[in-house]
Amino acid sequence: MVNVAAPSLNESMKLIVGNYLNAIKPADVYFGTVETVSPLSIKIDQKHILKEQSLILSNMVKDHPVDLTVSFQTENDQFLIKDHTHPYEDTQPNGQPVTKITQTTVDLDVTHKHEIKHKIRVIQHYALTVGEKVILLRLQGGQRYLVLDRVEIPPTNGEWL
């Protein structure tokens, strides 16, 4: 006769909890790679490619508007005025008009700057591109995934000063 020991209470509880967690599919973290962007699809392993309808995108992985407040002053524009002239009309003793020029020589330091304060709306271009690695959170139930962020710094392109 084979003697089979009954599982301990502790082992039974672990089995019950394990089966329960598998049934409800609690939240879990995954890593994936963007396969396509329109429509969006993300590959999490060889067998599973998530389609756009099962994905929820955080602002870190999509283009979105942001309001910014800018506050700065332009740099000083300094220049010196050496010779300053103005033409004017005068009359000669015989009554004939004549054009004359006044000339002033001074060292005049003129400083000019502007203060700029404004609230502006800009678009952050955070949309995903093919090949990017992303971090996903599988939501409880296992049907939907929140795309949290990229694994690496997003690529940039455009005009930079």
DOLUM-566235 format. One record per residue (C-alpha): chain; residue in one letter; x, y, z. Coordinates in steps of 0.5 Angstrom, whole numbers, plus 500, padded with zeros to 3 digits. Example, Ala and Ser with C-alpha at 12.3 -4.5 7.8 and 13.67 -1.06 7.14 Angstrom:
chain A, res a, east 525, north 491, up 516
chain A, res s, east 527, north 498, up 514
***
This chain:
chain A, res m, east 500, north 500, up 500
chain A, res v, east 503, north 507, up 498
chain A, res n, east 503, north 512, up 503
chain A, res v, east 501, north 519, up 501
chain A, res a, east 501, north 524, up 506
chain A, res a, east 496, north 530, up 505
chain A, res p, east 498, north 537, up 504
chain A, res s, east 499, north 541, up 510
chain A, res l, east 495, north 547, up 511
chain A, res n, east 500, north 552, up 509
chain A, res e, east 501, north 548, up 502
chain A, res s, east 494, north 548, up 501
chain A, res m, east 493, north 555, up 503
chain A, res k, east 499, north 557, up 498
chain A, res l, east 495, north 552, up 492
chain A, res i, east 488, north 556, up 494
chain A, res v, east 492, north 563, up 493
chain A, res g, east 496, north 561, up 487
chain A, res n, east 489, north 558, up 483
chain A, res y, east 486, north 564, up 485
chain A, res l, east 491, north 569, up 483
chain A, res n, east 491, north 565, up 476
chain A, res a, east 484, north 566, up 476
chain A, res i, east 483, north 573, up 477
chain A, res k, east 490, north 575, up 473
chain A, res p, east 492, north 581, up 478
chain A, res a, east 496, north 587, up 475
chain A, res d, east 503, north 585, up 473
chain A, res v, east 509, north 589, up 469
chain A, res y, east 511, north 587, up 462
chain A, res f, east 516, north 589, up 457
chain A, res g, east 515, north 590, up 450
chain A, res t, east 517, north 592, up 443
chain A, res v, east 513, north 597, up 438
chain A, res e, east 511, north 593, up 432
chain A, res t, east 507, north 598, up 428
chain A, res v, east 504, north 605, up 430
chain A, res s, east 498, north 605, up 426
chain A, res p, east 495, north 602, up 428
chain A, res l, east 499, north 601, up 434
chain A, res s, east 501, north 594, up 436
chain A, res i, east 506, north 592, up 441
chain A, res k, east 510, north 585, up 442
chain A, res i, east 511, north 582, up 449
chain A, res d, east 513, north 575, up 447
chain A, res q, east 514, north 571, up 441
chain A, res k, east 506, north 569, up 442
chain A, res h, east 503, north 575, up 444
chain A, res i, east 502, north 581, up 440
chain A, res l, east 498, north 587, up 443
chain A, res k, east 493, north 590, up 439
chain A, res e, east 491, north 598, up 439
chain A, res q, east 484, north 596, up 442
chain A, res s, east 487, north 593, up 448
chain A, res l, east 492, north 599, up 450
chain A, res i, east 491, north 605, up 454
chain A, res l, east 497, north 610, up 453
chain A, res s, east 500, north 614, up 458
chain A, res n, east 502, north 621, up 456
chain A, res m, east 509, north 619, up 456
chain A, res v, east 508, north 615, up 450
chain A, res k, east 503, north 620, up 446
chain A, res d, east 503, north 627, up 443
chain A, res h, east 499, north 631, up 447
chain A, res p, east 499, north 639, up 449
chain A, res v, east 502, north 642, up 455
chain A, res d, east 501, north 649, up 457
chain A, res l, east 508, north 653, up 459
chain A, res t, east 509, north 659, up 462
chain A, res v, east 515, north 663, up 459
chain A, res s, east 519, north 669, up 463
chain A, res f, east 525, north 672, up 461
chain A, res q, east 528, north 678, up 459
chain A, res t, east 532, north 679, up 452
chain A, res e, east 539, north 681, up 452
chain A, res n, east 541, north 688, up 452
chain A, res d, east 543, north 692, up 446
chain A, res q, east 548, north 697, up 447
chain A, res f, east 551, north 701, up 442
chain A, res l, east 554, north 708, up 442
chain A, res i, east 552, north 714, up 438
chain A, res k, east 558, north 718, up 436
chain A, res d, east 555, north 723, up 430
chain A, res h, east 548, north 725, up 430
chain A, res t, east 545, north 729, up 425
chain A, res h, east 539, north 732, up 423
chain A, res p, east 537, north 736, up 416
chain A, res y, east 533, north 743, up 417
chain A, res e, east 530, north 748, up 413
chain A, res d, east 532, north 755, up 414
chain A, res t, east 532, north 762, up 410
chain A, res q, east 538, north 766, up 408
chain A, res p, east 538, north 774, up 409
chain A, res n, east 535, north 775, up 402
chain A, res g, east 529, north 770, up 404
chain A, res q, east 531, north 764, up 400
chain A, res p, east 530, north 757, up 403
chain A, res v, east 537, north 753, up 404
chain A, res t, east 538, north 746, up 407
chain A, res k, east 542, north 746, up 413
chain A, res i, east 545, north 740, up 417
chain A, res t, east 546, north 740, up 425
chain A, res q, east 551, north 735, up 427
chain A, res t, east 552, north 733, up 435
chain A, res t, east 558, north 729, up 437
chain A, res v, east 556, north 725, up 444
chain A, res d, east 558, north 719, up 447
chain A, res l, east 551, north 716, up 448
chain A, res d, east 550, north 709, up 451
chain A, res v, east 543, north 706, up 450
chain A, res t, east 541, north 700, up 453
chain A, res h, east 535, north 697, up 451
chain A, res k, east 531, north 690, up 453
chain A, res h, east 525, north 687, up 453
chain A, res e, east 521, north 683, up 459
chain A, res i, east 517, north 677, up 456
chain A, res k, east 512, north 673, up 460
chain A, res h, east 507, north 669, up 457
chain A, res k, east 503, north 663, up 458
chain A, res i, east 503, north 658, up 451
chain A, res r, east 501, north 652, up 449
chain A, res v, east 506, north 647, up 446
chain A, res i, east 505, north 640, up 443
chain A, res q, east 510, north 635, up 446
chain A, res h, east 511, north 630, up 441
chain A, res y, east 512, north 623, up 445
chain A, res a, east 508, north 618, up 440
chain A, res l, east 511, north 612, up 440
chain A, res t, east 516, north 609, up 434
chain A, res v, east 517, north 602, up 431
chain A, res g, east 522, north 598, up 435
chain A, res e, east 522, north 602, up 441
chain A, res k, east 522, north 598, up 448
chain A, res v, east 516, north 600, up 453
chain A, res i, east 514, north 598, up 460
chain A, res l, east 507, north 596, up 460
chain A, res l, east 502, north 594, up 466
chain A, res r, east 497, north 589, up 465
chain A, res l, east 491, north 591, up 469
chain A, res q, east 487, north 586, up 473
chain A, res g, east 483, north 581, up 469
chain A, res g, east 488, north 581, up 464
chain A, res q, east 485, north 584, up 458
chain A, res r, east 487, north 591, up 458
chain A, res y, east 495, north 594, up 458
chain A, res l, east 497, north 601, up 460
chain A, res v, east 503, north 603, up 456
chain A, res l, east 507, north 607, up 462
chain A, res d, east 513, north 609, up 459
chain A, res r, east 519, north 608, up 454
chain A, res v, east 525, north 604, up 457
chain A, res e, east 530, north 609, up 453
chain A, res i, east 530, north 616, up 452
chain A, res p, east 525, north 618, up 446
chain A, res p, east 528, north 619, up 439
chain A, res t, east 528, north 627, up 437
chain A, res n, east 528, north 630, up 431
chain A, res g, east 527, north 637, up 428
chain A, res e, east 531, north 643, up 428
chain A, res w, east 535, north 645, up 434
chain A, res l, east 539, north 651, up 435
***
